[in-house]
Amino acid sequence: MANSIADSKRRLVEDFNAVVEDTQKLLNALAASGAEKGTALRASAEQNLAAAREHLKELQGDAIERGRAAAKATDEYVRENPWQSLGAVAVVAALAGFVIGLMMNRR
């Protein structure tokens, strides 16, 4: 799963770098006022931008799916182990209260 996330991030960065590079080429070409070359670069930049948007949608869908799976697994664990879950929440709350108490005493 960590490799999948790293690969997705790498692809996303590559896509955006390609879009930025194409945009720079487009601006340079337009500055030189080569209309045909500018049109071709613009089309290439739009295509790369569309690909980057598609990858973002895929990443968003994957993140939502993973979030739902994590929520379902958590729900199942809490339903199967209610006392352990309650104990874990109590420990976290006690630690948070302890830390807050320490911070207030330092004032």
C-alpha positions in Angstrom: 0.0 0.0 0.0 2.9 2.4 0.8 4.4 1.7 -2.6 1.1 2.3 -4.3 0.8 5.7 -2.6 4.5 6.6 -3.4 4.0 5.6 -7.0 0.8 7.6 -7.3 2.5 10.7 -5.8 5.5 10.2 -8.2 3.2 10.0 -11.2 1.2 13.0 -10.1 4.4 15.1 -9.7 5.6 13.9 -13.1 2.3 14.9 -14.7 2.4 18.4 -13.2 6.0 18.9 -14.1 5.1 18.0 -17.7 2.2 20.5 -17.6 4.5 23.2 -16.3 7.1 22.4 -18.9 4.6 22.5 -21.7 3.2 25.8 -20.4 6.6 27.3 -20.4 7.2 26.2 -24.0 3.8 27.6 -25.0 4.6 31.0 -23.5 8.0 31.0 -25.1 6.5 30.1 -28.5 3.8 32.7 -28.2 6.5 35.3 -27.3 8.3 34.4 -30.6 4.8 34.6 -32.2 4.9 31.3 -34.1 1.2 30.7 -34.3 1.3 27.1 -35.6 3.9 26.0 -33.0 2.0 27.8 -30.2 -1.2 26.0 -31.2 0.5 22.6 -31.1 2.1 23.4 -27.7 -1.2 24.6 -26.3 -2.9 21.3 -27.4 -0.1 19.3 -25.7 -0.4 21.4 -22.5 -4.1 20.8 -22.4 -3.7 17.1 -23.0 -1.2 16.9 -20.1 -3.4 18.9 -17.9 -6.3 16.6 -18.6 -4.2 13.6 -17.8 -3.1 15.2 -14.5 -6.7 15.9 -13.6 -7.6 12.3 -14.3 -4.8 11.1 -12.1 -6.0 13.4 -9.3 -9.5 12.0 -9.6 -8.1 8.5 -9.4 -6.1 9.4 -6.3 -9.2 11.0 -4.7 -11.2 7.8 -5.4 -8.5 5.6 -4.0 -8.3 7.8 -0.8 -12.1 7.7 -0.4 -12.1 3.9 -0.8 -9.2 3.4 1.7 -11.0 5.7 4.1 -14.2 3.7 3.9 -12.3 0.4 4.3 -10.5 1.8 7.4 -13.8 3.1 8.9 -15.4 -0.3 8.2 -12.5 -2.2 9.8 -12.6 0.1 12.8 -16.4 -0.3 13.2 -16.0 -4.1 13.1 -13.2 -4.1 15.6 -15.2 -1.8 18.0 -18.3 -4.0 17.7 -16.3 -7.2 18.3 -14.2 -5.7 21.1 -16.2 -3.0 22.9 -14.4 -3.2 26.2 -10.9 -3.0 24.7 -12.0 -0.1 22.6 -13.5 1.7 25.5 -10.3 1.1 27.5 -8.2 2.5 24.7 -10.3 5.6 24.5 -10.0 6.0 28.3 -6.2 5.7 28.2 -6.0 8.3 25.4 -8.3 10.7 27.3 -6.3 10.2 30.5 -3.1 11.0 28.7 -4.5 14.1 27.1 -5.8 15.2 30.5 -2.4 14.6 32.0 -0.6 16.6 29.3 -3.1 19.5 29.6 -2.6 19.4 33.4 1.2 19.6 33.0 0.9 22.5 30.6 -1.5 24.4 32.9 0.8 23.9 35.9 3.8 25.4 34.1 2.0 28.8 33.7 
